[in-house]
Amino acid sequence: MIAHDVVSYVCTKTGGISDIEVPVVAYSYEQLETEPLNKNYLLEMREGGRAAVQSPDPDLDETVYDGGYPKYGPVRGTVLAREVLSLYSAEPDWGMDDNLYISPLQRLTGGSQGYRHMRYGFFVFRVGKAHKRAEYYTRMAQTVFNRGDLYWGLRFSARALHYIQDILSPFHTKPFPECFLPAGIWRPKELYFITYNYHLNFERLVGYYLWQGEKTFIRCIEESKPVQIDDFERQLLKTVHIIRRMAGPLFWECRKLWGESMSKALYKISVDRILSIDISPRMREYVCRWFGVMSGFVKGYIERYVTSYM
C-alpha cells in the first residue's frame, strides 16, 4: 500500500506516545541487522521531511499523490516519537528490499520487494514473507529499546508496522479471485497487467485520499479498536485471513471501474483521473472495513510493543 505514514500517524493517537520527544541517533546496528538489504540502498534520515516514495522513474514516484498530510514539525536534535513511527513506516518502500535473491518463489510476487511485502494466498498455496519481516523488526526493536535507544527502537518498530500494514492490505493477500483464473489463464500477459495495475492503482486511489486527510477514511482509522495481541504471528496471520476475504470484492469493484483498460501495459493513474472517479458505496464500505481491521491491529501492536518502552 501507499501512505503508510498516515495510517501510522493516526493510529499513534491512541498509543499515548504522541508528545514524547526522542534524540535523533545515527545508525550503528550493522551487526544486529543480519538479513540482507539491497546493496545500493542508502539509509536516509528524513526527519521533518516526507514519507512518499521519491524516484527518478516517474512510474514509481509517488510524490504526485502526496497532499502534505500529516505535517511533521521542525527538527532540533530531537523528534516526536509519533513522527518517527509515522515517517519511517514508509521506509521499506524506499529500496531496502529491491534487487535481492531470497527465494525462487519471488518470481510469483514480482521480485524480492513483493516477496518481502506480501503474503499471497491462492487456494491452499501461500507465498511471501511479510509476516516474517514484521516479526524480525519487532525483535530488533525490542533489543534496541532494551539498550536504551528510543530512536532506533521506534524506527525498527516503524519498519515492522510497514510489513504489518502491507500484509493486511487486500491485494497483498490475493492477486485476483480464484474464479477469475479461467478467464486469464490463456492470456497470461494480460492477466499480469490487470493484476499489477488494479493492485497499484487501487492503492494510489486510496493513498491519494489518505494524504489529503480525507475525513471519512481518516475516521475509519480513528474509530477502530486496538486488538489485544498475545501471540503476534498467529494473530497476524489470522487477521490476514480476514483481509483476504476482502480482496475478491475489491477486485470486482476495480473491474467495474477499469475493465480491460489496464490489460495491455503498465498504467499509472493520474491525480486528474482519481478526482474523476466516483468511488462506489460498495468500494467505500470495503475500504473502511479494511482500514478498521488493519488499524485495529496496528494500534494493538503499538500498545503491546512500543508504548511500554516510552
N, C-alpha and C positions, 0 to 999 in steps of 0.2 A: 504494500500500500504506500501511498504518499501522505504527507502531512502528519507523520508520526509525532512531530513535536506538539501539535495541537492536542492530540489525544493525551499525551503525557502531561502536558501543561494543565489541562482541565482536571485530569484525574488527581493531580497533586493537591488540589484544593481541599480534598478530604483527608489528606495524609498528615496534616499538622506540621509540615516542614517548609511551608512556602516562604516564611520570613527569615529563615536561618541563613546566614552568610558563611561561606567557607573560603579559605585561601586557595587561590589557583596554584597548582603544583605541577612542575614539569614531570613528564613521563619517565619512569625508571623501573619498569616492570618487564623488561625483555626476558628475564629468566623465568618469570612466572607465567607469561603468556606463551605457552608452548605450542599451541595449534597454529598451523601455518597461515600467514596472511599474504596477500598479493605483494610481491617484492617491490612493485612500483608504487604502492600506497604510501603517501606522505601524511603522517599524522598531523592533524590540524588543531589549532587552538582557536575556536570561533566565538569565544565569549563576547557578548554584545553584538554578534552577527546574526546570520540567518541559517536556518537548517535545510533549506531547499537544496536539492542536488543541482550543482553547477557543473556544466560540462561543455567543452568546445563543440561537441556533437549536438546539433540542435534537436535531434530525435531523442536524446537522453536528458537534456537540460530541462529542469522543472521550474526554474525561476519565473517563467512566464505566468505560472499559475499562482505564484506567491502574492497574497494580498496584504502581508505585513502583520497578520495575527498569528501568534502572540507577539508582543513587542518586548524586547529584552532591554534591561537597564544598562547604564554605563558600568565599565569595569575599572575598579581602582585597586587591584590586587586581590580583591575578594569578589565572589559572585554568589547570588542566591542559589541555595541548594535546588530549589524548584526549577531554576533555569538550566542548571547542569543536567538534570533528569530530562527536561524538555528538549533542549538543543541537541544533546548527544544521543537521544533515542533515534535520531536520524543517521547517526554516524556509519553504521554498517552499509548504508547505501552509497557511501562516498568512495567506494572502490576497494574496500578491505577484502572482499571475498571474490573478486574477479580473477580470472586467469590462473586458476588453480586446478590441479588434478586430484580429486578426492575419491571418486568412485566412477566406474563405467556407467552407472545408472544416472549420472549427472546429465547425460545427453537427453534424458527424458524431461528434464526441467530447464533446458536451455543453457546449461553450463554450471559452473561451481557456484555462481551467485544464486541461481534458482535453487540448487540443491541444498544450500545452507539456509535459504529463506522460506522454503515451502515444505509441505508435508502432504503430497498428493495421495488421495485415496480413490481407487478406481476398482469397483467390485471388491475383491479381498486384497488387492495389491496396494502396497504402501511404498512411497519413495520420497526422500527428503529428510533433512536433519535439523530443521529449525528448532525443534524442541530440545535437542541436544546442545545446540548453541546457546539457548536461553539458560539451560542448566549450567553450562560451562562458565558463562559470565556471572551467573549468580554465585558460584563457588569462588570465583576470583574476587568478586565484590566483597564477600564475607571475609576472605583472607585479608584484603586491604583495609577494610573497616576495622578489623581487629588489630591492625598495626597502627591505627590512629589516623590514617589518611582519608579524611572525609571526601576530598575532591575526587580521588580516583575510585573510591568506593562508590560514589554516586555515578561516576562516568561509566564504570563497568556495569553498574545496575541499569543505567540508561541503555547500554548495548543489549542487555538481557531483555529490557522492555521492547526493543525493536523486534527481536525474534518472536517474542510473545505476540505482539501486535500482528506480525506477518503471518504466523501460523494460525492466528484467529481471524484471518481475512478470507472471505469465501473463495475467491479464485486462487488462493494459495493452498486450498484444501482439495479442490476438484477442478480440472480444466474445463470440463463440459459434462453435462449429464450423460449417463450411460446410454440412454435411448437415442442420443444424437450420433453415436458411433456408426451405425449403419449408413447414415446419410453422408458421413465424412470419410469412411474408410477407403473408398475408391477414388478420393481426391485428397490425398494427404497434404499436399502443399496448401490447398485452400483451407483445410482443417487447421493447419498450423497458423495461418494468418488470422483466421477467425478467432481461434483460442487466444493468441497473443494480443490481438487488437482489442477484443472485448475486455480482457483482463485489464490491460493498461489504461484503456480509455474510460472504463467504468471507474477505476481508481483515480484517474485525473479529474473526472467529473465531480466525484465526491470530495477529493482533496482540494479542488479549487474552492468549494464552498466552505470547507473547514478553514482554509487560510483566509477566507473573507470574514470568518467569525459568524457564519450564518446561524441565527439564533435557534432554529428548530433542531438542527443537527447537534449544536453545542449542548442544547438542553437534554438531548438523548444521552449524552455522555455524563452530564452533570447529575442526572436523576438516577443513574444506575447505582446499585447497592454493592459494596465490596463483598467479594467472596472470601470466606474463611479458608485459607489454604493450609492443609495439614500434610498432604502428600503431593509435592509440586508436580512431578512428571505425570503421575496418574490423573490428577485433576486437570492438568493442562490438556492431555490427550482426550479426556472425556469431554472437555469443552470444545476441542477441535471437532469432535463428532457432531455436536450441536450446530456449529458453524457450517459444517459440510452440508447439512441439510438445506441451508440457505443458498448454496451455490447454484443448484439447478433452477429454482425460480428466478434468481437474478440473471442467469444466462438467458433465459427466455425473455426477460424484460429487455436485455441488451439486443436480443434478436428482433424484438418489436421496433426498437429504436433504429438499428443499423442494418438489419437484414444481411444481404450479401455484399454490401458496400465496402466491407473491410476484408474481403476474402482474396484480394489479388496482390496486395503489397502491405508493408508496414505502414501504419497510419497513425499520426499524432493529432489528436483533436485540438482545435484552436479554442481560445477563450470565446471568440465570437460564436463558434458552434455550440459551446457549452451554454452560453447565455440564450441561445435559441431553443434549447431543449426544455420542454415542459415535462419535468420528472413525474412519472405516473404515480398515483396514490399507492399502488402496489409496490413499486420500487422504493418509494419513500418509506413505506412501512417496513420493508425488509432491511433497508439501510439503518433505520432507527433500532430495529431489533438487533442487528449485527453490532451496532455501537454499544447497545446496552449490555450484551453478553461480553463483548471484548473488554470494555472499560470496567465492568464489574470485576473481571479477573485482574486487570491492571491495578485497580485500586487495592484489591486484596493483596497483590504482590507487594505494593509499596508499603502497606501496613505491616506485612509479615517480615519483609526482608530489608526494608530501608529505614522506616521511621524509628525503630528501636535503637539505631546507631546515632540518631540525631540528638 
